[in-house]
């Protein structure tokens, strides 16, 4: 009896910690799909990986930063 209760607690603990972690990607996908005007909020720019520098300064935008 004691062994089965410990086993049950172990299963409950593992399911409550592992399921949210593994379902994070799917939940994020569905939440983002439900957002209205997501294309207006996320700016996607093409980037060429031919640059040897760490950052491509051509696409640097500081207009939204407050200094």
NUDRENVO-649270 format. One record per residue (C-alpha): residue number from 1; x negated, y, z negated. Coordinates in Angstrom, 3 decimals. Layout:
BEGIN
> NUM | X | Y | Z
...
END
This chain:
BEGIN
> 1 | 0.000 | 0.000 | 0.000
> 2 | -2.738 | 2.434 | -0.968
> 3 | -4.686 | 1.579 | 2.177
> 4 | -1.688 | 2.233 | 4.432
> 5 | -1.043 | 5.630 | 2.808
> 6 | -4.663 | 6.640 | 3.339
> 7 | -4.459 | 5.450 | 6.939
> 8 | -1.262 | 7.464 | 7.474
> 9 | -2.831 | 10.586 | 5.974
> 10 | -5.876 | 10.117 | 8.183
> 11 | -3.692 | 9.854 | 11.308
> 12 | -1.688 | 12.951 | 10.337
> 13 | -4.843 | 14.932 | 9.606
> 14 | -6.518 | 13.929 | 12.874
> 15 | -3.428 | 14.672 | 14.955
> 16 | -3.010 | 18.129 | 13.435
> 17 | -6.642 | 19.071 | 14.050
> 18 | -7.341 | 17.426 | 17.394
> 19 | -4.097 | 18.100 | 19.258
> 20 | -4.235 | 21.913 | 19.048
> 21 | -7.847 | 21.901 | 20.195
> 22 | -7.206 | 19.650 | 23.190
> 23 | -3.997 | 21.472 | 24.105
> 24 | -5.615 | 24.910 | 24.033
> 25 | -6.313 | 24.996 | 27.774
> 26 | -2.777 | 23.990 | 28.724
> 27 | -1.161 | 26.419 | 26.304
> 28 | -3.359 | 29.264 | 27.561
> 29 | -2.382 | 28.431 | 31.156
> 30 | 1.357 | 28.523 | 30.389
> 31 | 1.115 | 31.697 | 28.321
> 32 | -0.774 | 33.510 | 31.084
> 33 | 1.720 | 32.296 | 33.703
> 34 | 4.556 | 33.861 | 31.692
> 35 | 2.941 | 37.296 | 31.468
> 36 | 4.532 | 39.823 | 33.824
> 37 | 2.243 | 41.739 | 36.170
> 38 | -0.808 | 39.661 | 35.294
> 39 | -2.376 | 40.544 | 38.652
> 40 | -2.316 | 44.223 | 37.745
> 41 | -4.031 | 43.664 | 34.415
> 42 | -6.848 | 41.392 | 35.558
> 43 | -9.181 | 42.845 | 38.162
> 44 | -10.973 | 40.155 | 40.151
> 45 | -14.006 | 41.263 | 42.109
> 46 | -16.081 | 39.174 | 44.425
> 47 | -19.544 | 38.489 | 43.126
> 48 | -22.532 | 37.206 | 45.017
> 49 | -24.960 | 35.098 | 43.031
> 50 | -27.821 | 36.102 | 45.320
> 51 | -28.847 | 38.804 | 42.862
> 52 | -32.065 | 38.200 | 40.996
> 53 | -31.236 | 40.736 | 38.307
> 54 | -29.277 | 39.697 | 35.262
> 55 | -26.471 | 42.172 | 35.983
> 56 | -25.116 | 43.476 | 39.265
> 57 | -24.820 | 47.215 | 38.650
> 58 | -22.778 | 47.739 | 41.808
> 59 | -19.662 | 46.445 | 40.042
> 60 | -20.334 | 48.211 | 36.733
> 61 | -17.327 | 50.194 | 35.566
> 62 | -17.473 | 52.352 | 32.466
> 63 | -14.229 | 54.257 | 33.083
> 64 | -12.230 | 52.377 | 30.425
> 65 | -14.850 | 52.620 | 27.691
> 66 | -14.658 | 55.309 | 25.049
> 67 | -17.980 | 56.655 | 23.879
END
